[in-house]
């Protein structure tokens, strides 16, 4: 294992495959989430992406990145072919889009699962089915498990791994230590957190409806 320091972020290389720093994981995951859940507001400006990274709901852990940190991660992801800049006609400010699907040859089902694992950490099959609903509606738990097994058996490198207590984790940031898993299940979300998440979903839906309404007059 070797380490390379660029732009203040430490990158870990495992078996000659450059893995992603946690900041890169969060930035890339947010781009994928907004692409799949609210495509009418995608690609994202730097400011919008910073807000997406720092959301207090649907994120584990909650972070508080400044604009410079997000910009550093974007540069690193762009160098690796995971992100591209979008400019030109129709874009008054510079925006950013992901290339995770093209880079790793992932379909919509795979992208949805990897995205939620990137943004919320290790989760069970049931949690993943519920939290990917806005990106891809899985038929049942068995379908989720089948896709996870395919991601875990990919060659030359798996993208996810099964952890104790029926949880799964992504491997874009390198191996996940089973000992790092909490000894007890995470405490249930507070009513306040659940309400915030519900309100954010409602706001996203209202934005989607407004965007569709506005297009009728363009």
N, CA, C and O of each residue as an XYZ file, in Angstrom:
872
protein
N       0.852     -1.183      0.000
C       0.000      0.000      0.000
C       0.887      1.231      0.000
O       1.865      1.293      0.744
N       0.556      2.203     -0.820
C       1.336      3.433     -0.875
C       0.402      4.614     -0.700
O      -0.810      4.507     -0.890
N       1.002      5.766     -0.326
C       0.194      6.950     -0.098
C       0.710      8.096     -0.947
O       1.917      8.257     -1.132
N      -0.214      8.886     -1.458
C       0.124     10.017     -2.309
C      -0.668     11.208     -1.786
O      -1.877     11.107     -1.578
N       0.013     12.347     -1.571
C      -0.662     13.516     -1.016
C      -0.780     14.589     -2.088
O       0.227     15.070     -2.608
N      -2.024     14.966     -2.420
C      -2.262     16.027     -3.383
C      -3.414     16.885     -2.901
O      -4.399     16.370     -2.374
N      -3.295     18.200     -3.081
C      -4.358     19.135     -2.718
C      -4.791     18.959     -1.265
O      -5.951     19.209     -0.937
N      -3.887     18.535     -0.396
C      -4.223     18.390      1.007
C      -4.974     17.126      1.350
O      -5.276     16.902      2.523
N      -5.295     16.277      0.365
C      -6.013     15.033      0.625
C      -5.061     13.858      0.468
O      -4.244     13.836     -0.453
N      -5.162     12.891      1.354
C      -4.313     11.704      1.270
C      -5.051     10.630      0.497
O      -6.162     10.251      0.869
N      -4.452     10.136     -0.571
C      -5.051      9.098     -1.402
C      -4.366      7.772     -1.125
O      -3.141      7.718     -1.013
N      -5.131      6.719     -1.014
C      -4.571      5.402     -0.735
C      -4.631      4.553     -1.990
O      -5.674      4.461     -2.637
N      -3.506      3.928     -2.334
C      -3.480      3.037     -3.493
C      -3.382      1.594     -3.000
O      -2.482      1.253     -2.233
N      -4.302      0.762     -3.440
C      -4.340     -0.634     -3.034
C      -4.238     -1.495     -4.279
O      -5.086     -1.407     -5.167
N      -3.204     -2.331     -4.353
C      -2.996     -3.211     -5.505
C      -3.041     -2.404     -6.808
O      -3.669     -2.806     -7.788
N      -2.356     -1.252     -6.788
C      -2.243     -0.392     -7.964
C      -3.566      0.221     -8.413
O      -3.637      0.790     -9.502
N      -4.612      0.116     -7.600
C      -5.886      0.756     -7.914
C      -6.070      1.942     -6.983
O      -6.113      1.777     -5.764
N      -6.179      3.129     -7.549
C      -6.313      4.321     -6.717
C      -7.718      4.401     -6.154
O      -8.690      4.479     -6.905
N      -7.830      4.382     -4.837
C      -9.134      4.453     -4.186
C      -9.455      5.906     -3.855
O      -8.625      6.796     -4.043
N     -10.652      6.131     -3.366
C     -11.138      7.485     -3.151
C     -11.061      7.898     -1.689
O     -11.327      7.109     -0.781
N     -10.690      9.156     -1.489
C     -10.709      9.778     -0.163
C     -12.169      9.971      0.257
O     -13.027     10.130     -0.611
N     -12.479      9.962      1.562
C     -13.864     10.151      1.996
C     -14.540     11.400      1.442
O     -15.742     11.385      1.177
N     -13.778     12.488      1.261
C     -14.380     13.692      0.679
C     -14.777     13.431     -0.773
O     -15.837     13.871     -1.218
N     -13.935     12.722     -1.504
C     -14.257     12.377     -2.890
C     -15.499     11.480     -2.948
O     -16.354     11.649     -3.818
N     -15.587     10.539     -2.025
C     -16.739      9.637     -1.971
C     -18.019     10.438     -1.771
O     -19.019     10.197     -2.448
N     -17.988     11.397     -0.835
C     -19.185     12.202     -0.565
C     -19.565     13.054     -1.782
O     -20.738     13.119     -2.150
N     -18.588     13.700     -2.400
C     -18.860     14.557     -3.558
C     -19.423     13.733     -4.716
O     -20.420     14.117     -5.328
N     -18.788     12.611     -5.011
C     -19.242     11.768     -6.112
C     -20.626     11.193     -5.830
O     -21.480     11.152     -6.715
N     -20.842     10.751     -4.596
C     -22.149     10.214     -4.226
C     -23.260     11.233     -4.378
O     -24.360     10.894     -4.814
N     -22.981     12.492     -4.020
C     -23.991     13.544     -4.145
C     -24.339     13.810     -5.606
O     -25.505     14.018     -5.942
N     -23.336     13.803     -6.465
C     -23.605     14.004     -7.894
C     -24.498     12.892     -8.443
O     -25.430     13.154     -9.204
N     -24.207     11.656     -8.052
C     -25.019     10.526     -8.513
C     -26.441     10.644     -7.973
O     -27.402     10.440     -8.714
N     -26.582     10.970     -6.692
C     -27.903     11.085     -6.069
C     -28.761     12.129     -6.780
O     -29.915     11.861     -7.115
N     -28.205     13.312     -7.011
C     -28.992     14.383     -7.630
C     -29.313     14.058     -9.086
O     -30.380     14.421     -9.580
N     -28.406     13.383     -9.771
C     -28.663     12.957    -11.141
C     -29.861     12.021    -11.195
O     -30.710     12.154    -12.077
N     -29.939     11.079    -10.266
C     -30.969     10.048    -10.309
C     -32.273     10.466     -9.636
O     -33.351     10.074    -10.082
N     -32.186     11.259     -8.567
C     -33.387     11.611     -7.798
C     -34.038     12.911     -8.257
O     -35.264     13.023     -8.247
N     -33.232     13.900     -8.662
C     -33.770     15.186     -9.117
C     -33.032     15.624    -10.386
O     -32.296     16.610    -10.363
N     -33.226     14.900    -11.488
C     -32.473     15.179    -12.718
C     -32.706     16.572    -13.289
O     -31.868     17.088    -14.028
N     -33.861     17.194    -12.945
C     -34.139     18.526    -13.480
C     -33.206     19.588    -12.884
O     -33.106     20.691    -13.422
N     -32.528     19.270    -11.785
C     -31.587     20.217    -11.169
C     -30.143     19.752    -11.307
O     -29.264     20.184    -10.562
N     -29.919     18.884    -12.250
C     -28.594     18.311    -12.485
C     -28.158     18.668    -13.893
O     -29.007     18.711    -14.784
N     -26.868     18.930    -14.149
C     -25.710     18.888    -13.252
C     -25.719     20.012    -12.214
O     -26.566     20.904    -12.257
N     -24.764     19.955    -11.280
C     -24.764     20.845    -10.132
C     -23.676     21.913    -10.210
O     -22.576     21.667    -10.705
N     -24.008     23.104     -9.709
C     -22.989     24.131     -9.519
C     -22.154     23.764     -8.290
O     -22.538     22.892     -7.512
N     -21.037     24.419     -8.123
C     -20.193     24.165     -6.955
C     -20.955     24.444     -5.671
O     -20.851     23.683     -4.708
N     -21.717     25.527     -5.649
C     -22.475     25.883     -4.444
C     -23.543     24.836     -4.132
O     -23.708     24.438     -2.979
N     -24.268     24.392     -5.163
C     -25.301     23.372     -4.955
C     -24.692     22.062     -4.474
O     -25.264     21.374     -3.628
N     -23.531     21.726     -5.017
C     -22.864     20.495     -4.615
C     -22.387     20.577     -3.169
O     -22.472     19.597     -2.429
N     -21.888     21.734     -2.768
C     -21.476     21.924     -1.378
C     -22.670     21.725     -0.440
O     -22.551     21.059      0.588
N     -23.818     22.303     -0.799
C     -25.023     22.123      0.023
C     -25.447     20.662      0.085
O     -25.871     20.181      1.135
N     -25.333     19.955     -1.035
C     -25.704     18.536     -1.063
C     -24.792     17.718     -0.156
O     -25.249     16.812      0.541
N     -23.509     18.041     -0.169
C     -22.558     17.324      0.698
C     -22.866     17.548      2.172
O     -22.690     16.643      2.988
N     -23.325     18.749      2.519
C     -23.516     19.127      3.922
C     -24.936     18.931      4.425
O     -25.274     19.399      5.512
N     -25.783     18.238      3.645
C     -27.141     17.951      4.113
C     -27.096     17.273      5.479
O     -26.185     16.500      5.773
N     -28.091     17.575      6.304
C     -28.148     16.958      7.627
C     -28.987     15.686      7.627
O     -28.953     14.924      8.593
N     -29.738     15.447      6.555
C     -30.500     14.205      6.452
C     -29.947     13.376      5.299
O     -29.327     13.907      4.378
N     -30.179     12.081      5.364
C     -29.731     11.133      4.331
C     -28.222     11.140      4.165
O     -27.721     10.850      3.079
N     -27.488     11.467      5.224
C     -26.032     11.494      5.183
C     -25.459     10.883      6.466
O     -25.948     11.138      7.566
N     -24.428     10.082      6.298
C     -23.724      9.505      7.452
C     -22.259      9.359      7.081
O     -21.940      8.553      6.208
N     -21.357     10.099      7.702
C     -21.623     11.085      8.755
C     -22.082     12.415      8.171
O     -21.941     12.658      6.973
N     -22.635     13.280      9.032
C     -22.941     14.653      8.636
C     -21.627     15.424      8.627
O     -20.831     15.308      9.558
N     -21.399     16.208      7.578
C     -20.138     16.934      7.436
C     -20.422     18.416      7.221
O     -21.568     18.827      7.040
N     -19.361     19.199      7.244
C     -19.479     20.638      7.010
C     -18.293     21.080      6.149
O     -17.384     21.758      6.627
N     -18.317     20.686      4.872
C     -17.227     21.019      3.965
C     -17.333     22.467      3.506
O     -18.426     22.960      3.227
N     -16.193     23.145      3.428
C     -16.202     24.467      2.820
C     -16.056     24.322      1.305
O     -15.795     23.232      0.797
N     -16.225     25.420      0.607
C     -16.206     25.379     -0.855
C     -14.868     24.892     -1.395
O     -14.822     24.169     -2.390
N     -13.779     25.288     -0.740
C     -12.445     24.900     -1.200
C     -12.262     23.388     -1.127
O     -11.675     22.794     -2.032
N     -12.754     22.760     -0.066
C     -12.631     21.308      0.093
C     -13.370     20.576     -1.021
O     -12.847     19.617     -1.588
N     -14.589     21.024     -1.338
C     -15.371     20.397     -2.406
C     -14.670     20.587     -3.749
O     -14.635     19.676     -4.576
N     -14.112     21.780     -3.956
C     -13.421     22.069     -5.207
C     -12.183     21.180     -5.379
O     -11.909     20.711     -6.483
N     -11.436     20.949     -4.295
C     -10.282     20.048     -4.338
C     -10.703     18.653     -4.752
O     -10.084     18.035     -5.618
N     -11.779     18.156     -4.114
C     -12.249     16.806     -4.425
C     -12.697     16.701     -5.877
O     -12.452     15.685     -6.527
N     -13.344     17.730     -6.386
C     -13.769     17.725     -7.789
C     -12.576     17.623     -8.730
O     -12.626     16.897     -9.723
N     -11.512     18.343     -8.425
C     -10.313     18.293     -9.266
C      -9.714     16.893     -9.276
O      -9.313     16.392    -10.326
N      -9.654     16.268     -8.112
C      -9.105     14.918     -8.015
C      -9.986     13.921     -8.773
O      -9.482     13.055     -9.488
N     -11.288     14.051     -8.612
C     -12.218     13.152     -9.311
C     -12.166     13.363    -10.818
O     -12.289     12.412    -11.590
N     -11.986     14.601    -11.226
C     -11.863     14.883    -12.658
C     -10.608     14.236    -13.221
O     -10.638     13.679    -14.319
N      -9.493     14.304    -12.475
C      -8.243     13.683    -12.917
C      -8.402     12.177    -13.098
O      -7.752     11.580    -13.955
N      -9.277     11.556    -12.281
C      -9.470     10.105    -12.332
C     -10.564      9.697    -13.322
O     -10.811      8.506    -13.512
N     -11.217     10.669    -13.949
C     -12.247     10.350    -14.928
C     -13.621     10.110    -14.348
O     -14.498      9.606    -15.049
N     -13.840     10.458    -13.073
C     -15.145     10.249    -12.449
C     -16.068     11.454    -12.598
O     -17.283     11.322    -12.448
N     -15.511     12.620    -12.890
C     -16.288     13.862    -12.945
C     -15.875     14.658    -14.171
O     -14.722     14.601    -14.599
N     -16.818     15.397    -14.732
C     -16.495     16.311    -15.824
C     -17.175     17.652    -15.586
O     -18.213     17.735    -14.928
N     -16.566     18.702    -16.136
C     -17.135     20.049    -16.058
C     -18.103     20.239    -17.214
O     -17.850     19.791    -18.332
N     -19.206     20.904    -16.934
C     -20.205     21.175    -17.962
C     -20.318     22.679    -18.124
O     -20.634     23.384    -17.166
N     -20.067     23.175    -19.312
C     -20.169     24.603    -19.575
C     -20.643     24.798    -21.004
O     -20.789     23.840    -21.763
N     -20.881     26.060    -21.360
C     -21.323     26.329    -22.719
C     -22.772     26.758    -22.762
O     -23.312     27.230    -21.761
N     -23.408     26.599    -23.908
C     -24.782     27.048    -24.106
C     -25.719     26.439    -23.077
O     -25.687     25.236    -22.818
N     -26.561     27.296    -22.491
C     -27.522     26.826    -21.498
C     -26.995     26.802    -20.083
O     -27.766     26.582    -19.149
N     -25.708     27.019    -19.891
C     -25.124     26.996    -18.545
C     -24.393     28.314    -18.302
O     -23.283     28.520    -18.792
N     -25.026     29.193    -17.545
C     -24.426     30.500    -17.281
C     -23.285     30.406    -16.279
O     -22.390     31.252    -16.277
N     -23.308     29.390    -15.431
C     -22.221     29.153    -14.486
C     -21.703     27.741    -14.686
O     -22.408     26.881    -15.214
N     -20.481     27.507    -14.268
C     -19.876     26.191    -14.433
C     -20.592     25.163    -13.560
O     -20.896     25.415    -12.394
N     -20.854     24.001    -14.155
C     -21.511     22.926    -13.426
C     -20.700     21.647    -13.545
O     -19.770     21.551    -14.346
N     -21.078     20.657    -12.721
C     -20.325     19.412    -12.659
C     -21.258     18.211    -12.769
O     -22.369     18.213    -12.240
N     -20.776     17.183    -13.470
C     -21.528     15.944    -13.657
C     -20.609     14.755    -13.370
O     -19.389     14.855    -13.500
N     -21.209     13.630    -12.978
C     -20.421     12.432    -12.683
C     -20.359     11.526    -13.909
O     -21.169     11.640    -14.829
N     -19.388     10.633    -13.898
C     -19.247      9.608    -14.936
C     -19.077      8.231    -14.286
O     -18.440      7.344    -14.855
N     -19.645      8.063    -13.102
C     -19.451      6.815    -12.364
C     -19.983      5.617    -13.137
O     -19.337      4.570    -13.188
N     -21.165      5.769    -13.743
C     -21.735      4.659    -14.499
C     -20.873      4.252    -15.673
O     -20.628      3.065    -15.891
N     -20.404      5.250    -16.442
C     -19.552      4.965    -17.595
C     -18.194      4.411    -17.158
O     -17.674      3.469    -17.756
N     -17.637      5.003    -16.118
C     -16.299      4.608    -15.662
C     -16.259      3.158    -15.187
O     -15.309      2.431    -15.479
N     -17.294      2.736    -14.453
C     -17.306      1.397    -13.868
C     -18.325      0.466    -14.516
O     -18.544     -0.649    -14.043
N     -18.953      0.931    -15.608
C     -19.923      0.112    -16.333
C     -21.057     -0.349    -15.413
O     -21.306     -1.546    -15.266
N     -21.732      0.614    -14.804
C     -22.818      0.323    -13.867
C     -24.152      0.756    -14.456
O     -24.259      1.823    -15.060
N     -25.173     -0.088    -14.273
C     -26.524      0.265    -14.669
C     -27.216      1.035    -13.560
O     -26.615      1.325    -12.525
N     -28.479      1.366    -13.779
C     -29.214      2.193    -12.816
C     -29.371      1.491    -11.464
O     -29.250      2.137    -10.423
N     -29.635      0.189    -11.461
C     -29.785     -0.535    -10.193
C     -28.492     -0.495     -9.387
O     -28.506     -0.226     -8.186
N     -27.377     -0.765    -10.056
C     -26.084     -0.782     -9.376
C     -25.717      0.611     -8.865
O     -25.219      0.764     -7.749
N     -25.970      1.624     -9.697
C     -25.655      2.996     -9.297
C     -26.441      3.408     -8.051
O     -25.896      4.042     -7.147
N     -27.718      3.044     -8.011
C     -28.552      3.421     -6.864
C     -27.999      2.839     -5.565
O     -27.907      3.537     -4.555
N     -27.634      1.562     -5.595
C     -27.124      0.916     -4.374
C     -25.772      1.484     -3.965
O     -25.561      1.799     -2.794
N     -24.862      1.616     -4.912
C     -23.541      2.150     -4.591
C     -23.659      3.578     -4.072
O     -22.959      3.957     -3.133
N     -24.541      4.372     -4.678
C     -24.735      5.753     -4.261
C     -25.169      5.851     -2.802
O     -24.591      6.618     -2.032
N     -26.182      5.081     -2.423
C     -26.682      5.154     -1.046
C     -25.627      4.656     -0.060
O     -25.515      5.195      1.041
N     -24.862      3.651     -0.431
C     -23.774      3.186      0.437
C     -22.704      4.263      0.587
O     -22.121      4.408      1.662
N     -22.440      5.017     -0.476
C     -21.455      6.089     -0.412
C     -21.906      7.222      0.509
O     -21.091      7.834      1.199
N     -23.203      7.492      0.512
C     -23.716      8.635      1.269
C     -24.113      8.302      2.698
O     -24.133      9.184      3.557
N     -24.434      7.024      2.965
C     -24.984      6.695      4.286
C     -24.246      5.576      5.004
O     -24.659      5.156      6.085
N     -23.148      5.086      4.410
C     -22.364      4.069      5.080
C     -23.000      2.686      5.017
O     -23.998      2.493      4.322
N     -22.424      1.714      5.743
C     -22.919      0.331      5.702
C     -24.391      0.229      6.079
O     -24.851      0.890      7.010
N     -25.127     -0.610      5.345
C     -26.561     -0.758      5.563
C     -27.022     -2.175      5.253
O     -26.339     -2.935      4.567
N     -28.195     -2.510      5.775
C     -28.786     -3.808      5.493
C     -29.516     -3.765      4.159
O     -29.727     -2.695      3.589
N     -29.898     -4.937      3.668
C     -30.637     -5.029      2.403
C     -31.956     -4.270      2.503
O     -32.353     -3.576      1.567
N     -32.628     -4.404      3.633
C     -33.903     -3.706      3.818
C     -33.740     -2.194      3.798
O     -34.529     -1.484      3.174
N     -32.718     -1.710      4.479
C     -32.456     -0.264      4.482
C     -32.150      0.230      3.074
O     -32.619      1.292      2.665
N     -31.364     -0.542      2.340
C     -30.993     -0.144      0.985
C     -32.213     -0.092      0.068
O     -32.334      0.813     -0.756
N     -33.112     -1.057      0.211
C     -34.301     -1.037     -0.651
C     -35.132      0.215     -0.394
O     -35.600      0.858     -1.333
N     -35.313      0.556      0.870
C     -36.112      1.733      1.203
C     -35.460      3.039      0.774
O     -36.138      3.964      0.327
N     -34.149      3.107      0.910
C     -33.453      4.375      0.660
C     -33.076      4.602     -0.802
O     -32.639      5.693     -1.169
N     -33.242      3.578     -1.635
C     -32.976      3.749     -3.071
C     -34.256      3.971     -3.866
O     -34.211      4.075     -5.092
N     -35.387      4.043     -3.190
C     -36.684      4.069     -3.877
C     -36.799      5.212     -4.873
O     -37.383      5.035     -5.942
N     -36.256      6.379     -4.547
C     -36.382      7.532     -5.444
C     -35.442      7.420     -6.652
O     -35.624      8.118     -7.649
N     -34.451      6.553     -6.559
C     -33.498      6.395     -7.660
C     -33.810      5.183     -8.522
O     -33.700      5.231     -9.747
N     -34.206      4.082     -7.858
C     -34.619      2.871     -8.587
C     -35.533      2.044     -7.685
O     -35.117      1.639     -6.600
N     -36.772      1.785     -8.114
C     -37.697      0.997     -7.295
C     -37.440     -0.504     -7.432
O     -37.900     -1.126     -8.389
N     -36.716     -1.082     -6.491
C     -36.468     -2.521     -6.521
C     -37.759     -3.282     -6.240
O     -38.587     -2.861     -5.431
N     -37.909     -4.397     -6.919
C     -39.127     -5.196     -6.778
C     -39.264     -5.768     -5.380
O     -40.339     -5.707     -4.784
N     -38.173     -6.328     -4.849
C     -38.211     -6.951     -3.530
C     -36.787     -7.022     -2.978
O     -35.828     -6.612     -3.632
N     -36.673     -7.551     -1.761
C     -35.362     -7.653     -1.114
C     -34.436     -8.596     -1.873
O     -33.221     -8.399     -1.903
N     -35.020     -9.618     -2.483
C     -34.211    -10.587     -3.222
C     -33.500     -9.919     -4.397
O     -32.355    -10.254     -4.699
N     -34.170     -8.977     -5.061
C     -33.524     -8.276     -6.171
C     -32.354     -7.435     -5.671
O     -31.295     -7.397     -6.298
N     -32.549     -6.768     -4.548
C     -31.455     -5.974     -3.965
C     -30.265     -6.880     -3.663
O     -29.124     -6.551     -3.987
N     -30.542     -8.019     -3.042
C     -29.467     -8.942     -2.673
C     -28.741     -9.475     -3.906
O     -27.518     -9.611     -3.895
N     -29.485     -9.777     -4.967
C     -28.855    -10.284     -6.186
C     -27.892     -9.257     -6.782
O     -26.784     -9.602     -7.191
N     -28.321     -7.999     -6.828
C     -27.461     -6.958     -7.390
C     -26.228     -6.756     -6.513
O     -25.126     -6.564     -7.026
N     -26.410     -6.798     -5.198
C     -25.269     -6.668     -4.289
C     -24.274     -7.809     -4.499
O     -23.063     -7.591     -4.495
N     -24.785     -9.013     -4.681
C     -23.895    -10.156     -4.902
C     -23.107     -9.990     -6.201
O     -21.933    -10.354     -6.269
N     -23.749     -9.443     -7.226
C     -23.046     -9.194     -8.487
C     -21.945     -8.157     -8.296
O     -20.842     -8.311     -8.821
N     -22.245     -7.107     -7.550
C     -21.243     -6.074     -7.287
C     -20.091     -6.617     -6.448
O     -18.949     -6.181     -6.595
N     -20.396     -7.576     -5.564
C     -19.373     -8.148     -4.693
C     -18.478     -9.143     -5.414
O     -17.385     -9.458     -4.944
N     -18.947     -9.644     -6.567
C     -18.170    -10.661     -7.300
C     -17.545    -10.102     -8.571
O     -17.043    -10.863     -9.398
N     -17.567     -8.788     -8.735
C     -17.000     -8.177     -9.936
C     -15.506     -8.415    -10.036
O     -14.806     -8.481     -9.025
N     -15.029     -8.543    -11.255
C     -13.602     -8.692    -11.537
C     -13.109     -7.473    -12.314
O     -13.850     -6.969    -13.158
N     -11.892     -6.973    -12.072
C     -10.896     -7.561    -11.168
C     -11.070     -7.143     -9.712
O     -10.450     -7.740     -8.831
N     -11.897     -6.131     -9.433
C     -12.073     -5.671     -8.070
C     -13.555     -5.587     -7.721
O     -14.322     -5.003     -8.486
N     -13.986     -6.156     -6.580
C     -15.382     -5.999     -6.151
C     -15.664     -4.557     -5.752
O     -14.753     -3.832     -5.351
N     -16.920     -4.139     -5.861
C     -17.305     -2.772     -5.496
C     -18.006     -2.698     -4.145
O     -18.093     -1.625     -3.549
N     -18.504     -3.831     -3.659
C     -19.140     -3.866     -2.338
C     -18.684     -5.126     -1.611
O     -18.141     -6.051     -2.215
N     -18.918     -5.137     -0.301
C     -18.565     -6.312      0.502
C     -19.620     -6.513      1.579
O     -20.201     -5.554      2.087
N     -19.861     -7.786      1.922
C     -20.801     -8.115      2.989
C     -20.086     -8.000      4.336
O     -18.961     -8.474      4.492
N     -20.744     -7.370      5.300
C     -20.204     -7.196      6.642
C     -21.025     -8.020      7.634
O     -22.084     -8.537      7.278
N     -20.548     -8.145      8.870
C     -21.348     -8.844      9.883
C     -22.704     -8.170     10.094
O     -22.901     -7.010      9.731
N     -23.636     -8.923     10.690
C     -24.984     -8.464     11.003
C     -25.775     -8.047      9.770
O     -26.622     -7.156      9.832
N     -25.483     -8.710      8.638
C     -26.284     -8.512      7.439
C     -26.130     -7.165      6.769
O     -27.009     -6.747      6.016
N     -25.035     -6.479      7.027
C     -24.829     -5.171      6.426
C     -23.882     -5.261      5.230
O     -23.089     -6.195      5.106
N     -23.989     -4.267      4.360
C     -23.144     -4.177      3.173
C     -22.453     -2.820      3.145
O     -22.980     -1.834      3.660
N     -21.254     -2.776      2.532
C     -20.506     -1.522      2.425
C     -19.875     -1.423      1.041
O     -19.566     -2.441      0.424
N     -19.686     -0.204      0.555
C     -18.983     -0.016     -0.720
C     -17.476     -0.080     -0.479
O     -17.014      0.097      0.648
N     -16.716     -0.334     -1.539
C     -15.265     -0.468     -1.436
C     -14.530      0.592     -2.257
O     -13.335      0.449     -2.514
N     -15.221      1.641     -2.669
C     -14.567      2.684     -3.463
C     -13.499      3.425     -2.661
O     -12.576      4.007     -3.231
N     -13.632      3.398     -1.345
C     -12.633      4.031     -0.495
C     -11.630      3.047      0.057
O     -10.866      3.393      0.959
N     -11.607      1.811     -0.463
C     -10.692      0.794      0.021
C     -11.418     -0.207      0.903
O     -12.630     -0.105      1.093
N     -10.683     -1.180      1.447
C     -11.297     -2.229      2.275
C     -11.982     -1.654      3.510
O     -11.539     -0.645      4.058
N     -13.052     -2.291      3.942
C     -13.769     -1.895      5.145
C     -13.463     -2.905      6.233
O     -13.665     -4.105      6.049
N     -12.978     -2.425      7.357
C     -12.658     -3.315      8.472
C     -13.938     -3.695      9.198
O     -14.709     -2.829      9.611
N     -14.161     -5.005      9.351
C     -15.347     -5.453     10.081
C     -15.335     -4.943     11.510
O     -16.391     -4.697     12.094
N     -14.129     -4.779     12.085
C     -14.025     -4.308     13.467
C     -14.479     -2.873     13.610
O     -14.754     -2.410     14.717
N     -14.560     -2.148     12.468
C     -14.993     -0.754     12.524
C     -16.501     -0.632     12.648
O     -17.021      0.449     12.923
N     -17.205     -1.739     12.445
C     -18.647     -1.732     12.570
C     -19.047     -1.509     14.033
O     -18.361     -2.014     14.922
N     -20.123     -0.775     14.317
C     -20.553     -0.555     15.697
C     -20.948     -1.859     16.370
O     -21.512     -2.748     15.732
N     -20.654     -1.974     17.652
C     -20.950     -3.192     18.385
C     -22.450     -3.430     18.487
O     -22.905     -4.574     18.515
N     -23.221     -2.333     18.542
C     -24.667     -2.427     18.640
C     -25.288     -1.720     17.447
O     -24.669     -0.830     16.863
N     -26.510     -2.107     17.079
C     -27.175     -1.398     15.986
C     -27.275      0.083     16.282
O     -27.387      0.491     17.438
N     -27.234      0.880     15.234
C     -27.317      2.328     15.415
C     -28.650      2.697     16.055
O     -29.663      2.038     15.824
N     -28.639      3.749     16.856
C     -29.860      4.203     17.507
C     -30.846      4.693     16.462
O     -30.438      5.247     15.441
N     -32.132      4.501     16.698
C     -33.108      4.972     15.715
C     -33.047      6.480     15.558
O     -32.683      7.200     16.488
N     -33.410      6.952     14.364
C     -33.407      8.377     14.117
C     -34.420      9.068     15.022
O     -35.455      8.497     15.365
N     -34.112     10.293     15.401
C     -35.054     11.065     16.188
C     -36.224     11.484     15.313
O     -36.132     11.476     14.086
N     -37.321     11.850     15.956
C     -38.484     12.317     15.204
C     -38.141     13.566     14.404
O     -38.653     13.772     13.303
N     -37.265     14.399     14.971
C     -36.860     15.623     14.265
C     -36.128     15.285     12.974
O     -36.424     15.857     11.925
N     -35.156     14.340     13.043
C     -34.412     13.950     11.846
C     -35.340     13.380     10.780
O     -35.201     13.682      9.595
N     -36.279     12.561     11.211
C     -37.217     11.962     10.259
C     -38.072     13.038      9.604
O     -38.353     12.973      8.407
N     -38.485     14.030     10.394
C     -39.313     15.115      9.845
C     -38.516     15.952      8.847
O     -39.040     16.334      7.801
N     -37.249     16.240      9.167
C     -36.402     17.006      8.247
C     -36.260     16.271      6.917
O     -36.361     16.876      5.849
N     -36.024     14.967      6.993
C     -35.871     14.184      5.766
C     -37.163     14.193      4.958
O     -37.123     14.307      3.733
N     -38.305     14.075      5.625
C     -39.587     14.097      4.925
C     -39.819     15.450      4.251
O     -40.299     15.510      3.119
N     -39.479     16.527      4.947
C     -39.648     17.865      4.372
C     -38.741     18.067      3.165
O     -39.145     18.690      2.184
N     -37.521     17.545      3.230
C     -36.614     17.671      2.084
C     -37.159     16.919      0.872
O     -37.027     17.381     -0.262
N     -37.768     15.764      1.113
C     -38.379     15.025      0.006
C     -39.532     15.814     -0.595
O     -39.701     15.845     -1.814
N     -40.333     16.459      0.272
C     -41.455     17.253     -0.217
C     -40.960     18.439     -1.037
O     -41.530     18.755     -2.081
N     -39.904     19.095     -0.570
C     -39.349     20.233     -1.304
C     -38.835     19.785     -2.666
O     -39.078     20.452     -3.672
N     -38.125     18.655     -2.704
C     -37.631     18.134     -3.984
C     -38.780     17.857     -4.947
O     -38.679     18.143     -6.140
N     -39.871     17.300     -4.426
C     -41.015     16.981     -5.282
C     -41.672     18.261     -5.792
O     -42.071     18.336     -6.955
N     -41.785     19.272     -4.921
C     -42.369     20.542     -5.353
C     -41.495     21.207     -6.418
O     -42.011     21.785     -7.375
N     -40.178     21.124     -6.252
C     -39.273     21.673     -7.258
C     -39.452     20.959     -8.587
O     -39.462     21.586     -9.646
N     -39.594     19.618     -8.521
C     -39.772     18.843     -9.748
C     -41.058     19.255    -10.457
O     -41.077     19.434    -11.675
N     -42.139     19.403     -9.678
C     -43.414     19.776    -10.271
C     -43.350     21.175    -10.877
O     -43.894     21.414    -11.955
N     -42.685     22.096    -10.184
C     -42.572     23.457    -10.700
C     -41.753     23.485    -11.988
O     -42.093     24.202    -12.929
N     -40.666     22.697    -12.025
C     -39.837     22.657    -13.222
C     -40.645     22.113    -14.401
O     -40.529     22.618    -15.518
N     -41.462     21.088    -14.156
C     -42.285     20.533    -15.221
C     -43.325     21.537    -15.697
O     -43.601     21.646    -16.892
N     -43.903     22.274    -14.736
C     -44.898     23.305    -15.090
C     -44.258     24.409    -15.916
O     -44.849     24.863    -16.896
N     -43.060     24.852    -15.542
C     -42.376     25.932    -16.245
C     -42.031     25.545    -17.678
O     -42.063     26.379    -18.582
N     -41.700     24.263    -17.877
C     -41.329     23.813    -19.214
C     -42.481     23.932    -20.212
O     -42.252     24.020    -21.419
N     -43.725     23.937    -19.709
C     -44.882     24.047    -20.589
C     -44.927     25.395    -21.304
O     -45.560     25.528    -22.351
N     -44.246     26.399    -20.729
C     -44.300     27.746    -21.295
C     -42.984     28.163    -21.964
O     -42.834     29.308    -22.391
N     -42.038     27.226    -22.049
C     -40.757     27.548    -22.681
C     -40.832     27.348    -24.195
O     -39.845     27.570    -24.897
